[in-house]
Amino acid sequence: MIYSVRHITSFSYEPGVRESVMEVRMQPRSEGRQRCLTFSLDVVPNANIMVYQDYLGNSVQHFDIPGRHSRVDLTAQALVEIQEASAPNPSDAGSWEDLDTQIATGDYWETLAPSHYAQPSEALDRFASELHLQRGENPYEFLLQLNEAMYQAFEYVPNSTAVDSPISDAVRTRQGVCQDFAHIMITLLRQIHIPSRYVSGYLAHGTEKKDRSADGATHAWVEAFLPGLAWVAFDPTNNLVGGERHIRVAIGRDYADVPPTRGVYKGEAESGLSVLVTVSPANAPRPEELPPLTVVRSRPARLKDLQEFQYEQQQQ
């Protein structure tokens, strides 16, 4: 399947800012069954875009907009091919002993240690106790059960948390968005010694699908390492095993490594952020555009000793 992806992000500043600097992670990865056939990023006002790969192999576009401006519009477009594959065979996933042996001889410490947003807490420990979380018959079956347990335990409520909310907020209220669910599952998996990482990307929705995650927004899910299958995707928001509808953009320890946009601006201003994502088969007519999904409004965070502010967008 070849998908057309269009990701529009608009930042507004009132009364305006003197300069803004931004890095963008919107270019889908090319590896395994996925190939990014084309990618473009348009920036208004015009900017000189530099491209590099971070240490995790994610493509990053970086630019600076000097001079006073009250708005920045980004339009990322991509064609992505994903080859269909059969569902993982549990018998190929290996045993707990196989997993422990491979971890002991490999370099997985970054995906086993706590990270910025994937932090243990008392609230999470209580939740794990409710689930009677312990190693079961084999790692793959354990992951399927936890994926479904997460889906059943939490309500999907857009904008119920903030981009920097600790996972204890979602655990306490039992509601959140894909970013929260991914962080909770990652933390639980690392505590039981399963390497896991955060995936930022897109989910191709369809009228026949009953996905909980928001259409018109970016998405996030989890990849867990299994000795016989390598990295396998699990989507606790929708109780799915990753397949050809999951379009991978960036991988990291958690969201802090892979926000779609991250930047700073100089000046005293109220900021607004709206996002619109459309994903459709490349050979299908362009779908009717939804209204932009407002992700953040007026969320400045002053950087110490500088008249600068930083901003990020939450993954819904």
C-alpha positions in Angstrom: 0.0 0.0 0.0 1.2 3.5 -0.9 -0.1 6.3 1.3 -0.2 10.0 0.8 0.5 12.0 4.0 -0.1 15.7 4.4 0.8 17.3 7.8 0.0 21.0 8.2 1.2 22.8 11.3 0.5 26.5 12.0 2.0 28.6 14.8 0.6 32.1 15.6 2.1 34.7 17.8 0.3 37.8 19.2 1.6 40.5 18.8 4.5 38.9 17.0 8.0 37.6 17.7 11.5 38.8 16.7 13.0 35.4 15.7 12.1 31.7 15.8 14.2 28.6 15.5 12.7 25.2 14.9 13.5 21.5 14.3 11.0 19.2 12.6 10.6 15.4 12.7 8.0 14.7 10.0 9.8 12.7 7.4 8.8 9.0 7.5 11.6 6.5 8.0 12.8 4.1 5.3 13.5 0.7 6.8 12.1 -2.8 7.0 8.7 -3.0 5.2 8.4 0.8 5.0 9.9 3.1 2.3 9.5 6.9 2.1 9.3 7.5 -1.6 9.1 11.3 -1.6 9.1 14.0 1.1 8.9 17.8 1.0 8.7 20.5 3.7 7.4 24.0 2.9 7.9 26.8 5.4 6.2 30.2 5.4 7.9 32.7 5.9 10.7 31.3 3.7 13.6 29.7 5.5 16.8 27.9 4.6 16.1 24.3 5.7 19.0 22.2 6.8 18.6 18.4 7.1 20.5 15.9 9.3 20.0 12.5 11.0 19.9 12.3 14.8 21.7 9.5 16.6 18.6 7.3 16.3 18.5 7.6 12.5 15.5 10.0 12.5 15.5 12.7 9.8 15.5 16.2 11.2 14.8 19.4 9.3 16.2 22.5 11.1 15.6 26.2 10.2 15.8 29.7 11.6 13.3 32.6 10.7 15.0 35.9 11.5 13.1 39.2 11.7 9.7 39.9 13.1 6.8 37.7 12.2 3.4 36.7 13.7 2.9 33.3 12.0 4.8 30.2 10.8 3.1 27.7 8.6 4.7 24.2 7.9 3.4 21.8 5.2 5.0 18.4 5.1 4.0 16.0 2.3 5.1 12.4 1.8 4.5 9.3 -0.2 5.1 6.2 1.8 5.0 2.6 0.7 4.3 -0.1 3.3 4.5 -3.7 2.3 1.8 -6.0 3.8 3.1 -8.7 6.2 1.4 -11.5 8.0 0.8 -11.2 11.8 3.7 -12.3 14.0 3.7 -16.0 14.9 3.9 -16.3 18.7 6.0 -19.4 18.3 8.7 -17.3 16.6 8.9 -14.7 19.3 11.1 -16.7 21.7 10.8 -17.5 25.4 11.6 -15.3 28.5 14.9 -17.1 28.7 15.7 -16.3 25.1 14.9 -12.6 25.8 17.0 -12.4 28.9 19.9 -14.1 27.2 19.8 -11.7 24.2 19.5 -8.6 26.5 22.5 -9.8 28.5 24.6 -9.9 25.4 23.3 -6.9 23.5 23.1 -3.1 23.9 19.6 -2.4 25.1 20.2 -0.3 28.2 18.6 2.9 26.7 15.4 1.1 26.1 15.3 -0.5 29.5 16.2 2.5 31.7 13.7 5.2 32.8 13.6 8.2 30.6 12.2 11.7 30.7 8.5 10.9 30.3 8.7 7.1 31.1 9.3 7.4 34.8 8.1 4.9 37.5 5.7 6.3 40.1 3.6 5.1 43.0 0.4 5.6 40.9 1.9 3.4 38.2 2.9 0.7 40.7 -0.7 0.6 42.0 -1.9 0.2 38.4 0.5 -2.6 37.7 -0.7 -4.3 40.9 -4.3 -4.0 39.6 -3.3 -5.8 36.4 -1.4 -8.5 38.4 1.5 -7.7 36.1 4.0 -10.5 35.9 5.7 -12.6 33.3 3.4 -15.1 31.8 3.6 -18.0 29.3 5.8 -16.1 26.8 6.8 -12.5 26.0 4.5 -12.2 23.0 1.4 -13.3 24.8 2.3 -11.0 27.7 2.5 -8.1 25.3 -0.8 -8.8 23.7 -2.5 -9.1 27.1 -1.0 -5.8 28.3 -1.9 -4.0 25.1 -5.6 -5.1 25.6 -5.5 -4.3 29.3 -4.3 -0.8 28.5 -7.1 -0.3 26.0 -9.7 -1.5 28.5 -8.4 0.5 31.5 -8.1 3.9 29.9 -10.6 6.2 28.1 -9.3 8.1 25.1 -10.1 11.8 25.7 -8.3 14.3 23.4 -6.6 17.2 25.1 -7.3 15.7 28.6 -3.5 16.0 29.3 -0.8 18.4 28.3 2.3 17.8 26.2 4.4 17.7 29.3 2.0 15.9 31.7 3.6 13.1 33.8 2.1 9.7 33.2 0.7 9.7 36.8 -1.9 12.2 35.6 -3.4 9.8 33.1 -3.0 6.9 35.5 -4.9 8.8 38.2 -7.8 9.9 35.9 -7.7 6.8 33.7 -7.9 9.0 30.6 -5.5 10.5 28.1 -4.2 10.4 24.5 -1.9 8.1 22.6 1.2 9.9 23.9 0.2 9.0 27.5 -0.7 5.4 26.7 2.6 4.8 25.0 4.5 6.2 27.9 2.6 4.2 30.4 3.1 0.9 28.5 6.8 1.6 27.9 7.4 2.2 31.6 5.6 -1.0 32.5 7.5 -3.0 30.0 10.9 -1.7 31.1 10.0 -2.6 34.7 9.5 -6.2 33.6 12.7 -6.1 31.6 11.4 -5.9 28.1 13.2 -3.3 25.9 10.7 -0.8 24.6 10.8 2.4 22.7 8.4 5.2 21.6 7.3 5.6 18.0 6.0 8.8 16.5 4.0 8.7 13.3 0.6 8.5 11.7 -2.2 6.0 11.6 -4.2 5.5 8.4 -7.8 5.7 9.4 -10.7 4.2 7.4 -14.5 4.3 7.6 -14.6 0.6 8.4 -12.0 0.9 11.2 -13.0 1.6 14.8 -9.9 3.4 15.9 -10.1 5.6 19.1 -7.2 7.8 18.1 -8.1 11.1 16.5 -8.3 11.4 12.8 -6.5 14.5 11.6 -3.6 14.2 14.2 -0.3 12.6 14.6 -0.1 9.2 16.5 2.2 7.4 18.8 2.6 3.8 19.8 5.2 1.3 21.3 7.8 -1.0 19.9 8.9 -3.9 22.1 11.9 -6.1 21.4 11.3 -9.9 21.1 14.3 -12.2 20.4 12.8 -14.0 17.5 11.0 -11.1 15.9 13.1 -8.0 16.7 11.1 -4.9 17.2 7.3 -5.4 17.2 4.8 -2.6 17.3 1.9 -2.5 19.8 -0.8 0.3 19.8 -2.5 0.4 23.2 -4.7 3.3 22.1 -6.5 1.2 19.6 -5.6 -2.4 20.8 -3.7 -3.1 17.6 -0.5 -4.9 16.7 1.4 -2.7 14.3 0.6 -3.3 10.7 0.5 -1.6 7.3 -1.7 1.2 8.7 1.0 2.4 11.1 3.4 4.9 9.3 6.6 5.3 11.3 8.3 8.7 11.4 10.7 8.7 14.4 11.8 6.4 17.2 13.1 7.3 20.6 13.2 6.5 24.3 10.0 8.6 24.7 8.3 11.7 23.3 11.2 13.9 24.5 13.4 12.4 21.7 10.9 12.8 18.9 8.4 15.6 19.0 7.1 16.5 15.5 8.1 20.1 16.1 10.4 21.7 18.8 11.6 25.2 18.8 12.2 28.6 20.6 11.2 32.1 19.8 12.3 35.5 21.0 9.8 37.9 22.3 6.7 38.4 24.6 3.8 36.8 22.8 0.8 34.6 23.2 1.2 31.5 21.0 -1.2 29.3 19.3 -0.7 25.9 17.5 -3.0 24.1 15.2 -2.4 20.8 13.4 -4.1 19.0 10.5 -3.0 15.6 9.3 -4.5 13.7 6.3 -3.5 10.2 5.4 -5.0 8.4 2.5 -4.2 5.8 -0.2 -2.1 7.5 -2.9 -4.5 6.4 -5.6 -7.6 7.7 -3.8 -9.2 11.1 -4.4 -7.9 13.7 -1.9 -10.2 13.4 1.2 -12.2 16.3 2.4 -10.1 18.3 4.8 -11.1 18.3 8.5 -10.9 21.5 10.5 -7.5 21.9 12.2 -7.1 20.2 15.5 -5.9 22.8 18.1 -3.3 21.1 20.2 -1.7 23.9 22.2 -2.8 27.5 22.9 -0.8 30.0 24.9 1.7 27.5 26.4 4.9 29.6 26.8 7.7 28.3 29.0 10.4 30.9 29.7 13.9 29.7 29.3 16.2 30.9 32.1 17.8 34.3 31.7 16.6 34.6 28.1 13.6 36.3 26.5 12.9 33.1 24.6 10.1 30.6 24.8 9.9 26.9 23.8 7.0 25.1 22.3 6.1 21.5 21.4 2.9 19.8 20.1 1.3 16.9 21.8 0.6 13.7 20.0 -3.1 12.8 20.0 
